[in-house]
Every structure is written in C-alpha cells, then in structure tokens.
Amino acid sequence: MFDDTTTHNSESATAVATETEPTAAESTSTDHNLMEQSSTEQSSTEKSLTPTAAATPASTEEAPHAAPAADDKHASEDFASALENFTTESEEAVGEDRVIKGTVLKLTATHVVVDIGTKSEGMLPLSEVLDHEGKPKVKPGDEIEVMREKGQTEEGYVNLSHQKAARIHAWDEIEKAHQEKRPINAVVIERTKGGLTVDILGARAFLPGSQVDLRPIRNLDGMKGQTLEVTVIKVNKKRGNIVVSRKELLEGEQNEKRSKTLEHLEEGSILTGVVKNLTEYGAFVDLGGLDGLLHITDMSWGRLTHPRDLVNVGDQIQVKVLKYDKDKQRVSLGFKQLTPDPWLDAEHRYPVGAHVSGRVISVTDYGAFVELEQGIEGLVHVSEMTWSKRMKHPSKLVNVGDEVECVVLNVNPTERRISLGMRQLAENPWDALHDKYPVGMTVEGRVRNLTDFGAFIEIEDGIDGLVHVSNLSWTKRVKHPSEVLKKGDRVKAIVLAIEPDKRRLSLGVKQLQPDVWETFFEKHHVGDVIHGKVLRVAAFGAFVEIAEGVEGLCHKSEAVDGNGQPLHLEPGVEHDFKIIKMSAEEKKVGLSIRAVGEEASRSEVEAYKQPVSSTSSTIGELISWKRASNEGN
C-alpha cells in the first residue's frame, strides 16, 4: 500500500516538475530588454519541459526497498517537505520569462493585487493599467495577463508587470504590420517631447510630431485619447523601440483622392469640398486631395469683412472652379458664382423713391451701409440721415445690427451702388419755415458757432440761421463776429431771407437798430457842406466820419486847397467837406475839400456884384480883404 502511494506521489511530482520547472539559466531574464525576452521565450519553454534530477525525489527509486510500516510516517513527512520545497522553487522560476494569466483581487491607491495561482499573490503598479483619462482598465475579478519580475515586495508579494506581458503579444502583430506595410490602430496616451506616446495592443510606441498630420499641429495635447490609424516605420526589438507615422497614410489617401479629383477637375465644374483653413483674404477648400483657394471677393456678391462671416473650418460647401493651373496645380474657386448676380435687376427691384428696410452692417465717418438683401447694400450718407446739421457722427443715430427704414434715392447697377436716405421719412422742417418764420419776423436764438464770415444762431432744434458779418452793426466796421458776439450768447435777429431747398436762413442783427444811413440821406443832399473828421487814410484818399456810424470818402484829387495845393490829411484832422456824390443803395458818400474853396470864390463874386452903397466898401477895400483872407488861410 505504501509503495503504491509513494510511487504515485513520486510520479505526480515528476509530472509537475516536467510541466512547470524552468532551468536555472532561464530564471535570469533581463527586465528592461523585451527584445531578448521575446526571442528566448520559445527556448525557455522547451527547456522547461525536460525534467531534471533535482525534480525527482531520491526516495522514489528506493521506495520498494524501504523499511517496514514503522517508517511510513517518517517517509511521508520527508516526501511532503520535498514536495513543498519543489513547489516553492517552481513558483520562483515560473513566469519570469513567460506570460501567465491571473485574476485581479483588488486595487489599491498605487498597485493591483493579482492571484497568479502560487503561494504568494502578485502585485503590479496601478499606472500600467490606467487609460488615457487616468482611470483603471481592470476591476476585481477580471482576468489579466502578467509577467513576473525579479524579487518580491516588502510585504511578500511577487512583483508583476502587465505592460511586459502585453508587449509580448503586441510585438508579433507590430512586426507583421511593419513587414506587410499595413495600417494598425494606435491610441494616444500622452504628449511627450517631440511628439506623442501611443498604445498599440498594449505596447508603447512613439509618434513624432512631424508625422502626426500633413501639416504641423499646434495643440498635440488635444489629441490625447484619440484612436489613430498609423503605419509602423521603424522597429527595434532589441531595444524595444517602435516608431509609427500617421502622415504616410494621410499622404497616400491624399494622393489617391487627388487622382480621382483631377479626373473631374476643369474650369466651370461644380465640386463639393470641405473648408480646411481661413485667412484674411479667403478660405482654403479641400476638394479631395487637392486644395483650392476661395478668395473673399468670390464668396459673396455683397461685402465681407472676413471669410468667417460666411464659412467656418469644417464646413462642407459647393464651389465653382473659376481657374485651374495644371502645371502649378493651383485652383481658384468661387461661391457667389453659383447664384445669379443680384445687381442685374436691382434697378427694377429698387426703384427711386421706394421705401425699403434693411440691416446696418457697417458704420463709417461718412455714413452707414445697409444690407437690403444678400449681396445688395446701400449707403445712407451722413447728410441724408437727419434734417439737423448738428449730428457729428452716424454712430450717434444708428449702430451695427439695427434694422432701419430708408428711401431709395439713386441706383447705379454699373458701379453696384445704391444711395439711401433716412431723413426723407420725416417731415422736412425747412418746408414750413416760410410760414413759421416769415421774412421780417424777429426771432431769438443761441449763438452756436462763429466763423470768419458770420455767426450761426440756432432758433430751434435743427434750424440754424446765419448772421453775416456785414449784418452785425450799422455803425461799427466788424472784421470778425467775435468782436460783437461770443458762442452761447442769446441774441435777437430779423429774418432777412429763407431758401428751403438750400436749407439757408439769413438773419440780421443790425436791422433791429435804427438805420443811421437812412436818416443821413433824408437830411443831407449833394452840395451840402458838412464838418467831418478823418478816420483812416488809404492810397487813394481818406475815409471821413461825417455822422455817427456814417463814413464818406474824400478822394486825394479832391483834397486840395483854394490855390490848388494838395492837402496832407492825417487821422484825427477835421475839415469842412462838400458832398459831391450820394448813393443810398450802396451807402456811399463822396466828399471834396476843393469844392468848398470853389464855393467860397463864388460867394465873393456874388457879393461883388451887389450895388455899392455909401456904406459899402470900395473895390480897393474888397481886394485888400480877400488878400488878407488868403494870407490868413
């Protein structure tokens, strides 16, 4: 009985040793060289199938000659001890270069505890089973493939690696894909220096930044977690390096698409493309392996400030091929050409005088542009916005996005222009000005502005009247209105004239005062001798004040004494002057000193002609008096 049992156990132990025990050489694998691990895996497995002398207990051959039943217990204990030692040695050897399956028992903050079917449980870093979002890919009860690392943890756990196990399976597939030059899926794990780290069937590979896309990608971080189709361009199993490229695949796809696109590409053809990029001057559209430029001027019949006002990156749009350069493979595209030009019949759809509505799309210093429909814009000039002249900028009245009502003033399809007006929808205050402020009426207002030629007086909102500098005073020679008025003064004036079509209102301030010229002309006539004072002297004569606010001109030819000698007139000098010319319309008075002397001579002659009385002077006395008079002058 004992012999049979012993023999059976011995055979069982031998069988266990035959299936599981590796050689000593196999137990020293390299942790950081996957290339050597993979290449020695097959030989290790074959060697492990050969039983060794140490695997067979010595008591197996000696069992038939063993001591009687009294030694059975002792022999049984020796066998149990030997079997336990064998099992321990087997656990240490199994799996260092082999992939084994285990069951996840639990997850800690840093590790994963795995049951690998040995006396001691295994433990692998939690970081090896995290996805791109940092979440564990396994949970308790899941089956996981691992490889045993050398040594144990302080707690007695066996060190395991999941990544090494995954690499063993991945290498074959990766090498095969490399040899066959076929694409393989890769998941972006993280961004690294110079590119991206990707996961291919559990193995880590490097995707250079220059190989991610056809054009450089600025935000590589945004690709984390994406699944990409790549080709393997370099494999170094010895060093465990894998380099992949996505650009090669994209270039191949692009070339294939380009070939198909070129088959149908010709000027005038209509194609469907995807907006790839936007610039200030237009949009690049992918037609299928070939990019075309959609210039901003060919996007809309109307005005665009930027291409993004019409399209965005990723939009699928239809375009028309306007020009195709086969040598340079440059394509010019058009979008607005897919629809009729709205300006062709704009003159009929927007007749002069029609009331239209639209949206303000732009405000400038000189007016506002109003979109009447897609491609049709009209300009409301600043002068056509309101009847008031006080508006300084169109933005005070309208803003971008406002819906406004307008009147069509002019249409020019050739120049693609429509002139619009807003003030025409309101009553023109100038049309009723004649009735409201008839000529001769006294009005009152505030001085709003002063210019070199006069002062503008606001008599009501939007209605300004001009007081010309010549209408400020009867008596004072005003060179600038600031001599009489200042901005903000409230003054009264007389309405002199109204021109509604030119929006002009003429006012006068001096007309509220008595007209000194009118009074002067009523009291004086040509031939009168008056006394005056020289005010200023010019090259042609002297201006003389002959009444308050009234001036006359004595020409230099008239400024001579009775003997015909020229008189030198200076400002402030007073003389008697004879009025020789008068013009009430021009408010001009001509003066002469010469005529005063001539008048005296005639008086003397008339006196001489009178009868001589006894008391009258003799001719000698008269001559003596005249001589004395001349000497006195």
C-alpha positions as CSV (number, residue, x, y, z in Angstrom):
1,M,0.0,0.0,0.0
2,F,2.8,2.4,1.0
3,D,4.7,1.5,-2.1
4,D,1.9,2.3,-4.4
5,T,1.2,5.6,-2.7
6,T,4.7,6.6,-2.7
7,T,5.1,5.6,-6.3
8,H,2.0,7.6,-7.3
9,N,3.1,10.7,-5.5
10,S,6.5,10.4,-7.0
11,E,5.1,10.2,-10.4
12,S,2.8,13.2,-9.7
13,A,5.7,15.3,-8.5
14,T,7.7,14.3,-11.6
15,A,4.9,15.3,-13.8
16,V,4.6,18.7,-12.0
17,A,8.3,19.2,-12.4
18,T,8.1,18.2,-16.0
19,E,5.4,20.8,-16.8
20,T,6.5,23.8,-14.8
21,E,10.1,23.9,-13.7
22,P,12.4,26.0,-15.8
23,T,16.2,25.7,-15.9
24,A,18.4,27.9,-13.8
25,A,19.6,29.7,-16.8
26,E,16.1,30.6,-17.8
27,S,15.3,32.2,-14.4
28,T,17.7,35.1,-15.0
29,S,15.8,37.1,-17.6
30,T,16.5,40.8,-18.3
31,D,13.8,43.1,-17.0
32,H,14.4,46.0,-19.4
33,N,15.0,44.2,-22.7
34,L,11.9,43.0,-24.3
35,M,13.7,42.0,-27.4
36,E,15.7,39.3,-25.6
37,Q,12.7,38.2,-23.6
38,S,10.7,37.5,-26.7
39,S,13.5,35.8,-28.5
40,T,14.3,33.4,-25.6
41,E,10.7,32.6,-24.8
42,Q,10.4,29.6,-27.1
43,S,13.7,28.0,-26.0
44,S,12.8,28.6,-22.3
45,T,9.6,26.7,-22.8
46,E,11.3,23.8,-24.5
47,K,13.9,23.5,-21.8
48,S,11.3,23.7,-19.0
49,L,9.7,20.5,-20.4
50,T,12.9,18.4,-19.6
51,P,12.8,17.0,-16.1
52,T,16.0,17.3,-14.0
53,A,17.5,15.1,-11.4
54,A,16.6,17.6,-8.7
55,A,12.9,17.3,-9.7
56,T,12.7,13.6,-8.7
57,P,13.0,12.8,-5.0
58,A,15.6,10.2,-4.1
59,S,13.0,8.2,-2.1
60,T,11.1,7.3,-5.3
61,E,13.7,4.8,-6.5
62,E,14.3,3.5,-3.0
63,A,10.7,3.0,-2.1
64,P,10.4,-0.7,-2.9
65,H,13.4,-1.4,-0.5
66,A,12.2,1.0,2.2
67,A,11.8,0.0,5.9
68,P,8.6,-1.7,7.1
69,A,5.5,0.1,8.1
70,A,7.1,1.6,11.1
71,D,9.0,4.0,8.9
72,D,5.9,5.0,6.8
73,K,5.2,8.2,8.7
74,H,8.7,9.3,8.5
75,A,9.0,8.7,4.8
76,S,5.7,10.5,4.2
77,E,6.9,13.6,6.0
78,D,10.1,13.7,4.0
79,F,8.1,13.5,0.8
80,A,5.8,16.3,1.9
81,S,8.8,18.5,2.7
82,A,10.4,17.7,-0.6
83,L,7.2,18.5,-2.5
84,E,6.8,21.8,-0.7
85,N,10.4,22.8,-1.5
86,F,9.8,21.9,-5.1
87,T,6.6,23.9,-5.3
88,T,8.4,27.0,-3.8
89,E,11.2,26.7,-6.2
90,S,8.8,26.2,-9.1
91,E,6.8,29.4,-8.1
92,E,10.0,31.4,-8.1
93,A,11.0,30.1,-11.5
94,V,7.7,30.0,-13.3
95,G,6.8,33.2,-15.1
96,E,9.9,35.3,-15.1
97,D,10.1,34.9,-18.9
98,R,6.7,33.7,-19.5
99,V,3.2,35.3,-19.8
100,I,0.9,33.9,-17.2
101,K,-2.8,34.7,-16.5
102,G,-4.0,35.9,-13.2
103,T,-7.1,37.2,-11.5
104,V,-7.4,40.7,-10.2
105,L,-8.2,40.6,-6.4
106,K,-8.2,44.3,-5.5
107,L,-6.9,47.7,-6.5
108,T,-5.0,49.9,-4.1
109,A,-4.0,53.6,-4.5
110,T,-0.8,52.6,-6.2
111,H,-0.9,48.8,-7.1
112,V,-3.1,46.0,-8.4
113,V,-3.1,42.8,-6.4
114,V,-3.3,39.7,-8.7
115,D,-3.8,36.0,-7.9
116,I,-1.4,34.1,-10.2
117,G,-2.1,30.6,-8.7
118,T,1.0,30.5,-6.5
119,K,1.5,30.5,-2.8
120,S,2.2,34.3,-2.9
121,E,0.0,36.8,-4.6
122,G,1.4,39.2,-7.2
123,M,1.4,42.9,-7.3
124,L,1.8,45.3,-10.3
125,P,1.9,49.1,-10.5
126,L,-1.5,50.7,-11.0
127,S,0.0,53.0,-13.6
128,E,0.3,50.1,-16.0
129,V,-3.5,49.6,-16.2
130,L,-4.6,53.2,-16.5
131,D,-6.3,54.5,-19.6
132,H,-5.7,57.9,-21.2
133,E,-8.0,59.6,-18.7
134,G,-6.2,58.1,-15.8
135,K,-8.9,55.5,-14.9
136,P,-8.1,51.8,-14.2
137,K,-8.9,49.5,-17.1
138,V,-9.5,46.5,-14.8
139,K,-11.6,45.7,-11.8
140,P,-11.6,42.9,-9.2
141,G,-12.5,39.5,-10.8
142,D,-11.0,40.5,-14.2
143,E,-8.5,38.1,-15.8
144,I,-5.2,39.8,-16.7
145,E,-2.0,38.7,-18.4
146,V,1.2,39.4,-16.5
147,M,4.9,38.6,-16.4
148,R,6.8,38.0,-13.2
149,E,9.5,40.4,-12.3
150,K,12.6,39.6,-10.1
151,G,12.3,39.8,-6.4
152,Q,9.4,40.4,-4.0
153,T,7.9,43.4,-2.2
154,E,8.4,44.0,1.5
155,E,5.0,42.6,2.1
156,G,5.9,39.4,0.4
157,Y,4.0,40.0,-2.9
158,V,5.5,38.8,-6.2
159,N,6.5,41.7,-8.5
160,L,4.5,41.6,-11.7
161,S,4.3,43.6,-15.0
162,H,1.3,43.8,-17.2
163,Q,3.0,46.0,-19.8
164,K,5.7,43.4,-20.5
165,A,3.1,40.7,-21.0
166,A,1.1,43.0,-23.3
167,R,4.3,43.7,-25.3
168,I,5.0,40.0,-25.9
169,H,1.6,39.7,-27.7
170,A,1.9,43.1,-29.4
171,W,5.4,42.6,-30.9
172,D,4.3,39.8,-33.3
173,E,1.4,41.8,-34.6
174,I,3.5,45.0,-34.8
175,E,6.3,43.3,-36.7
176,K,3.9,41.7,-39.0
177,A,2.2,45.0,-39.8
178,H,5.6,46.5,-40.4
179,Q,6.6,43.8,-42.8
180,E,3.3,43.9,-44.7
181,K,3.2,47.7,-44.6
182,R,-0.4,47.7,-43.5
183,P,-2.0,50.2,-41.1
184,I,-2.6,49.5,-37.4
185,N,-4.7,51.3,-34.8
186,A,-2.9,53.2,-32.0
187,V,-4.4,55.1,-29.0
188,V,-2.8,58.4,-28.0
189,I,-1.6,58.0,-24.4
190,E,0.2,61.3,-23.7
191,R,2.2,64.0,-25.2
192,T,5.9,63.6,-24.9
193,K,9.0,65.5,-26.0
194,G,8.9,65.8,-29.8
195,G,5.6,64.0,-30.3
196,L,3.1,61.6,-28.9
197,T,3.3,58.3,-27.0
198,V,0.7,55.8,-28.4
199,D,-0.5,52.4,-27.3
200,I,-0.6,49.6,-29.9
201,L,-2.1,46.4,-28.5
202,G,-0.6,47.2,-25.1
203,A,2.9,48.2,-26.4
204,R,4.1,51.7,-26.3
205,A,5.2,53.4,-29.5
206,F,6.5,56.9,-30.5
207,L,4.6,59.1,-33.0
208,P,6.8,62.1,-33.9
209,G,5.1,65.4,-34.1
210,S,6.1,65.8,-37.7
211,Q,4.3,62.5,-38.6
212,V,1.0,63.3,-36.9
213,D,-0.6,65.1,-39.8
214,L,0.1,66.6,-43.2
215,R,0.5,70.0,-41.6
216,P,2.0,70.8,-38.2
217,I,-0.5,70.5,-35.4
218,R,-0.1,73.2,-32.6
219,N,-2.2,71.5,-30.0
220,L,-0.9,68.0,-29.6
221,D,-2.4,67.8,-26.1
222,G,-5.9,67.9,-27.6
223,M,-5.3,64.5,-29.3
224,K,-5.0,62.6,-26.1
225,G,-7.3,59.6,-26.1
226,Q,-7.9,59.6,-29.8
227,T,-7.5,56.4,-31.8
228,L,-5.4,56.9,-34.9
229,E,-4.6,54.7,-37.8
230,V,-0.8,54.6,-38.3
231,T,1.9,52.7,-40.1
232,V,4.9,51.2,-38.4
233,I,8.0,52.8,-39.9
234,K,10.7,51.5,-37.5
235,V,11.0,48.5,-35.2
236,N,14.0,47.7,-32.9
237,K,13.0,44.7,-30.9
238,K,16.4,44.5,-29.2
239,R,15.9,48.0,-27.7
240,G,12.2,47.8,-27.5
241,N,11.7,50.8,-29.8
242,I,8.7,51.3,-32.1
243,V,8.2,54.4,-34.3
244,V,5.0,55.0,-36.2
245,S,3.6,57.5,-38.7
246,R,0.2,58.8,-39.5
247,K,1.4,61.2,-42.1
248,E,2.4,58.4,-44.5
249,L,-1.2,57.1,-44.5
250,L,-2.7,60.5,-45.0
251,E,-0.3,61.3,-47.9
252,G,-1.3,58.0,-49.5
253,E,-5.0,58.8,-49.1
254,Q,-4.5,62.3,-50.3
255,N,-2.7,61.1,-53.5
256,E,-5.5,58.7,-54.2
257,K,-8.1,61.3,-53.7
258,R,-6.2,63.8,-55.8
259,S,-6.1,61.4,-58.7
260,K,-9.9,61.0,-58.5
261,T,-10.4,64.7,-58.2
262,L,-8.2,65.6,-61.2
263,E,-10.3,63.3,-63.3
264,H,-13.3,65.6,-62.9
265,L,-11.5,68.9,-62.4
266,E,-12.0,71.6,-65.1
267,E,-12.9,75.2,-65.2
268,G,-16.6,75.7,-64.8
269,S,-17.2,72.5,-62.9
270,I,-19.1,72.5,-59.6
271,L,-17.5,70.5,-56.8
272,T,-18.1,69.8,-53.1
273,G,-15.3,70.5,-50.7
274,V,-14.5,71.0,-47.0
275,V,-13.2,74.3,-45.6
276,K,-9.7,73.5,-44.2
277,N,-8.3,76.9,-43.3
278,L,-9.3,80.5,-43.1
279,T,-7.2,83.6,-43.8
280,E,-7.8,87.3,-44.0
281,Y,-8.0,87.0,-47.8
282,G,-10.1,83.9,-48.2
283,A,-10.6,80.2,-47.4
284,F,-8.8,77.0,-48.5
285,V,-11.1,74.3,-49.5
286,D,-10.1,70.6,-49.7
287,L,-11.6,69.3,-52.9
288,G,-10.4,65.7,-52.3
289,G,-6.6,65.5,-52.1
290,L,-6.3,69.0,-53.7
291,D,-6.8,72.4,-52.1
292,G,-8.4,75.3,-53.8
293,L,-8.5,79.0,-52.8
294,L,-11.8,80.6,-52.4
295,H,-11.0,84.3,-52.4
296,I,-13.0,86.6,-50.2
297,T,-14.1,88.6,-53.2
298,D,-15.6,85.5,-54.7
299,M,-17.5,84.5,-51.6
300,S,-20.4,86.8,-51.8
301,W,-22.0,89.4,-54.1
302,G,-22.0,91.6,-51.0
303,R,-19.2,92.8,-48.8
304,L,-17.5,90.6,-46.3
305,T,-15.1,91.9,-43.6
306,H,-13.7,88.4,-43.0
307,P,-14.3,84.9,-44.5
308,R,-15.6,83.6,-41.2
309,D,-18.7,85.8,-41.8
310,L,-19.7,83.2,-44.3
311,V,-18.0,79.9,-43.6
312,N,-16.2,78.1,-40.8
313,V,-13.4,75.5,-40.8
314,G,-15.0,72.0,-41.3
315,D,-18.0,73.3,-43.3
316,Q,-18.9,71.3,-46.4
317,I,-19.7,73.7,-49.3
318,Q,-20.2,73.6,-53.0
319,V,-17.9,75.7,-55.1
320,K,-17.3,76.5,-58.8
321,V,-13.9,76.1,-60.4
322,L,-13.0,79.6,-61.8
323,K,-9.4,78.8,-62.9
324,Y,-7.2,75.8,-62.9
325,D,-3.4,75.9,-63.5
326,K,-2.4,72.3,-64.3
327,D,1.3,73.0,-64.1
328,K,1.2,74.5,-60.7
329,Q,-1.9,72.6,-59.6
330,R,-3.5,75.8,-58.4
331,V,-7.2,76.1,-58.3
332,S,-9.3,79.3,-57.9
333,L,-12.8,78.8,-56.6
334,G,-16.0,80.8,-56.5
335,F,-19.0,80.6,-54.2
336,K,-21.1,83.6,-55.3
337,Q,-20.9,82.4,-58.9
338,L,-23.4,79.6,-58.0
339,T,-26.2,82.2,-57.8
340,P,-27.2,85.0,-60.2
341,D,-25.7,88.5,-59.7
342,P,-28.4,90.3,-57.7
343,W,-27.3,93.6,-59.2
344,L,-28.5,92.7,-62.7
345,D,-32.1,93.7,-62.0
346,A,-31.5,95.8,-58.9
347,E,-32.7,98.9,-60.7
348,H,-36.1,97.3,-61.2
349,R,-36.4,95.8,-57.8
350,Y,-35.3,99.0,-56.0
351,P,-36.8,102.0,-57.9
352,V,-36.0,105.5,-56.9
353,G,-38.5,106.7,-54.2
354,A,-39.3,103.2,-52.9
355,H,-39.4,102.6,-49.2
356,V,-37.1,99.7,-48.2
357,S,-35.8,98.2,-45.0
358,G,-32.5,96.6,-44.1
359,R,-29.9,95.8,-41.5
360,V,-27.0,98.1,-40.7
361,I,-23.8,96.1,-41.4
362,S,-21.2,98.9,-41.1
363,V,-20.9,102.4,-39.7
364,T,-18.2,104.9,-41.0
365,D,-17.5,108.5,-40.6
366,Y,-19.3,109.4,-43.7
367,G,-22.4,107.2,-43.3
368,A,-23.9,103.8,-42.7
369,F,-24.1,100.7,-45.0
370,V,-27.4,98.9,-45.0
371,E,-27.8,95.4,-46.3
372,L,-31.1,95.2,-48.3
373,E,-30.6,91.5,-49.2
374,Q,-27.7,89.1,-49.7
375,G,-25.3,90.9,-52.0
376,I,-27.2,94.2,-52.1
377,E,-26.0,97.0,-49.9
378,G,-26.9,100.7,-49.9
379,L,-25.2,103.7,-48.4
380,V,-27.0,106.2,-46.2
381,H,-24.8,109.2,-46.3
382,V,-24.4,111.2,-43.1
383,S,-26.1,114.2,-44.8
384,E,-29.2,112.0,-45.6
385,M,-29.7,110.7,-42.0
386,T,-31.4,113.7,-40.4
387,W,-32.5,117.2,-41.3
388,S,-30.5,118.5,-38.4
389,K,-26.9,119.7,-39.1
390,R,-25.9,119.1,-35.5
391,M,-25.1,115.3,-35.9
392,K,-21.4,114.8,-35.7
393,H,-21.1,111.1,-36.4
394,P,-23.5,108.4,-37.8
395,S,-22.9,106.2,-34.8
396,K,-25.0,108.8,-32.8
397,L,-28.0,107.7,-34.8
398,V,-27.5,104.0,-35.8
399,N,-25.5,101.0,-34.8
400,V,-24.4,97.8,-36.5
401,G,-27.2,95.3,-36.4
402,D,-30.0,97.9,-36.3
403,E,-33.0,97.4,-38.6
404,V,-33.7,100.7,-40.4
405,E,-36.3,102.1,-42.8
406,C,-34.9,104.0,-45.8
407,V,-35.9,105.6,-49.1
408,V,-34.1,104.8,-52.4
409,L,-32.5,108.0,-53.7
410,N,-30.4,106.6,-56.5
411,V,-29.4,103.3,-58.1
412,N,-26.3,102.7,-60.1
413,P,-26.0,98.9,-61.1
414,T,-22.8,99.5,-63.1
415,E,-20.9,100.7,-60.0
416,R,-23.0,98.5,-57.8
417,R,-24.2,101.4,-55.6
418,I,-27.5,102.3,-54.1
419,S,-27.9,105.7,-52.3
420,L,-30.4,105.6,-49.5
421,G,-32.0,108.3,-47.2
422,M,-33.5,108.2,-43.8
423,R,-34.4,111.8,-43.2
424,Q,-36.9,111.7,-46.1
425,L,-39.2,109.6,-44.0
426,A,-39.5,112.5,-41.6
427,E,-41.1,115.9,-42.3
428,N,-38.7,118.5,-43.6
429,P,-38.8,121.4,-41.1
430,W,-37.5,123.7,-43.8
431,D,-40.6,123.3,-46.0
432,A,-42.8,125.0,-43.4
433,L,-40.2,127.6,-42.4
434,H,-41.7,130.4,-44.6
435,D,-45.0,130.1,-42.6
436,K,-43.3,129.7,-39.3
437,Y,-40.7,132.4,-39.7
438,P,-41.8,134.9,-42.4
439,V,-39.3,137.5,-43.6
440,G,-39.1,140.5,-41.3
441,M,-40.1,138.5,-38.2
442,T,-38.0,139.0,-35.1
443,V,-36.6,135.7,-33.8
444,E,-34.4,134.8,-30.8
445,G,-31.7,132.1,-30.5
446,R,-28.4,130.9,-29.2
447,V,-25.1,131.6,-30.9
448,R,-24.0,128.0,-31.8
449,N,-20.9,128.7,-33.9
450,L,-18.7,131.6,-35.1
451,T,-16.9,131.7,-38.4
452,D,-14.8,134.3,-40.3
453,F,-17.9,135.3,-42.3
454,G,-20.5,135.4,-39.6
455,A,-22.3,133.7,-36.7
456,F,-24.7,130.8,-36.8
457,I,-27.7,131.2,-34.5
458,E,-29.9,128.2,-33.6
459,I,-33.5,129.3,-33.5
460,E,-34.9,125.7,-33.0
461,D,-33.6,122.2,-33.0
462,G,-32.0,121.5,-36.4
463,I,-32.7,125.1,-37.7
464,D,-29.7,127.4,-37.8
465,G,-29.7,130.9,-39.3
466,L,-26.6,132.9,-40.4
467,V,-25.9,136.4,-39.4
468,H,-23.4,137.7,-41.9
469,V,-20.6,139.8,-40.5
470,S,-22.0,142.8,-42.6
471,N,-25.3,142.5,-40.8
472,L,-24.0,142.8,-37.3
473,S,-23.7,146.6,-37.0
474,W,-24.7,149.8,-38.8
475,T,-22.1,151.9,-37.2
476,K,-19.1,149.6,-36.4
477,R,-16.9,148.1,-39.1
478,V,-16.8,144.5,-37.9
479,K,-13.9,142.3,-39.2
480,H,-14.9,139.2,-37.2
481,P,-18.1,138.3,-35.5
482,S,-16.2,137.6,-32.2
483,E,-15.9,141.4,-31.9
484,V,-19.6,141.6,-31.3
485,L,-20.8,138.1,-30.2
486,K,-19.5,135.1,-28.4
487,K,-20.6,131.4,-28.5
488,G,-23.5,130.7,-26.3
489,D,-24.9,134.3,-26.3
490,R,-28.7,134.6,-26.8
491,V,-29.5,137.3,-29.3
492,K,-32.4,138.6,-31.3
493,A,-32.4,139.0,-35.0
494,I,-34.5,139.8,-38.0
495,V,-35.4,137.1,-40.7
496,L,-33.9,138.5,-43.9
497,A,-34.3,135.6,-46.3
498,I,-35.2,131.9,-46.5
499,E,-34.0,129.3,-49.0
500,P,-35.6,125.9,-48.1
501,D,-34.1,124.0,-51.0
502,K,-30.6,125.1,-49.9
503,R,-31.5,124.9,-46.2
504,R,-30.4,128.5,-45.7
505,L,-31.8,131.1,-43.3
506,S,-30.4,134.6,-43.4
507,L,-30.6,136.8,-40.3
508,G,-29.7,140.3,-39.3
509,V,-28.8,141.9,-36.0
510,K,-28.2,145.5,-37.0
511,Q,-31.7,145.6,-38.6
512,L,-33.1,145.8,-35.1
513,Q,-31.3,149.2,-34.7
514,P,-32.2,152.5,-36.5
515,D,-30.6,152.8,-39.9
516,V,-28.2,155.8,-39.5
517,W,-27.6,155.8,-43.2
518,E,-31.3,156.2,-44.0
519,T,-31.5,159.1,-41.6
520,F,-28.4,160.7,-43.0
521,F,-29.7,160.5,-46.6
522,E,-33.0,162.0,-45.5
523,K,-31.3,165.1,-44.0
524,H,-28.5,165.7,-46.5
525,H,-28.1,166.3,-50.2
526,V,-25.4,166.8,-52.8
527,G,-23.9,170.3,-52.4
528,D,-24.2,170.4,-48.6
529,V,-21.1,171.5,-46.8
530,I,-20.5,169.4,-43.6
531,H,-17.9,169.1,-41.0
532,G,-16.0,165.8,-40.6
533,K,-13.0,164.0,-39.0
534,V,-10.5,161.9,-40.9
535,L,-10.7,158.2,-39.6
536,R,-8.1,156.5,-41.8
537,V,-6.1,157.2,-44.8
538,A,-5.6,155.0,-47.9
539,A,-3.5,155.4,-51.0
540,F,-6.5,156.7,-53.0
541,G,-7.9,159.0,-50.3
542,A,-9.2,159.4,-46.8
543,F,-12.3,158.0,-45.0
544,V,-14.1,160.7,-43.1
545,E,-16.7,160.3,-40.3
546,I,-19.5,162.8,-41.2
547,A,-22.1,161.5,-38.8
548,E,-22.2,158.8,-36.1
549,G,-21.8,155.5,-38.0
550,V,-21.7,157.2,-41.4
551,E,-18.5,157.5,-43.4
552,G,-17.6,159.3,-46.6
553,L,-14.7,159.2,-48.9
554,C,-12.6,162.2,-49.9
555,H,-10.5,161.2,-52.9
556,K,-7.0,162.5,-53.0
557,S,-7.8,164.5,-56.1
558,E,-10.4,166.4,-54.1
559,A,-8.1,167.1,-51.1
560,V,-6.6,170.4,-52.3
561,D,-6.8,173.9,-51.0
562,G,-8.2,177.0,-52.8
563,N,-4.8,177.6,-54.5
564,G,-4.8,174.0,-55.9
565,Q,-2.2,172.8,-53.5
566,P,-2.6,169.1,-52.2
567,L,-3.5,168.8,-48.6
568,H,-1.9,166.1,-46.4
569,L,-4.7,164.5,-44.5
570,E,-4.0,162.6,-41.3
571,P,-6.3,160.6,-39.0
572,G,-7.9,162.9,-36.4
573,V,-7.7,166.0,-38.6
574,E,-11.0,167.9,-39.0
575,H,-12.1,169.8,-42.1
576,D,-15.2,171.1,-43.9
577,F,-16.2,168.9,-46.8
578,K,-18.7,169.4,-49.5
579,I,-21.0,166.4,-50.5
580,I,-20.3,165.9,-54.2
581,K,-21.9,162.4,-54.6
582,M,-24.5,160.2,-52.7
583,S,-25.7,156.6,-53.2
584,A,-28.4,155.4,-50.8
585,E,-28.3,151.9,-52.3
586,E,-24.6,151.5,-51.9
587,K,-24.4,153.6,-48.8
588,K,-21.7,155.8,-50.2
589,V,-20.9,159.5,-49.9
590,G,-18.3,161.4,-51.9
591,L,-16.6,164.4,-50.3
592,S,-14.4,167.2,-51.5
593,I,-12.3,170.0,-49.9
594,R,-11.6,171.6,-53.3
595,A,-15.4,172.2,-53.8
596,V,-15.5,174.1,-50.5
597,G,-12.9,176.6,-51.8
598,E,-14.7,177.0,-55.1
599,E,-17.9,177.7,-53.3
600,A,-16.3,180.5,-51.3
601,S,-15.0,182.1,-54.5
602,R,-18.4,182.2,-56.0
603,S,-19.8,183.8,-52.9
604,E,-17.2,186.5,-53.2
605,V,-18.1,187.2,-56.8
606,E,-21.8,187.4,-55.9
607,A,-21.1,189.8,-53.2
608,Y,-19.1,192.0,-55.5
609,K,-22.0,192.2,-58.0
610,Q,-24.3,193.7,-55.4
611,P,-24.9,197.6,-55.6
612,V,-22.4,199.6,-53.7
613,S,-23.9,201.8,-51.1
614,S,-22.4,204.7,-49.3
615,T,-21.6,202.4,-46.5
616,S,-20.3,199.7,-48.8
617,S,-16.6,199.0,-49.1
618,T,-14.7,200.2,-52.1
619,I,-13.2,197.9,-54.7
620,G,-9.8,198.5,-53.1
621,E,-11.1,197.5,-49.7
622,L,-12.6,194.3,-51.1
623,I,-9.3,193.4,-52.8
624,S,-7.4,194.1,-49.5
625,W,-9.9,191.9,-47.6
626,K,-9.5,189.0,-50.0
627,R,-5.7,189.2,-49.8
628,A,-5.9,189.3,-46.1
629,S,-8.3,186.3,-46.1
630,N,-5.9,184.3,-48.3
631,E,-2.9,185.1,-46.1
632,G,-4.9,184.0,-43.1
633,N,-5.6,180.6,-44.7
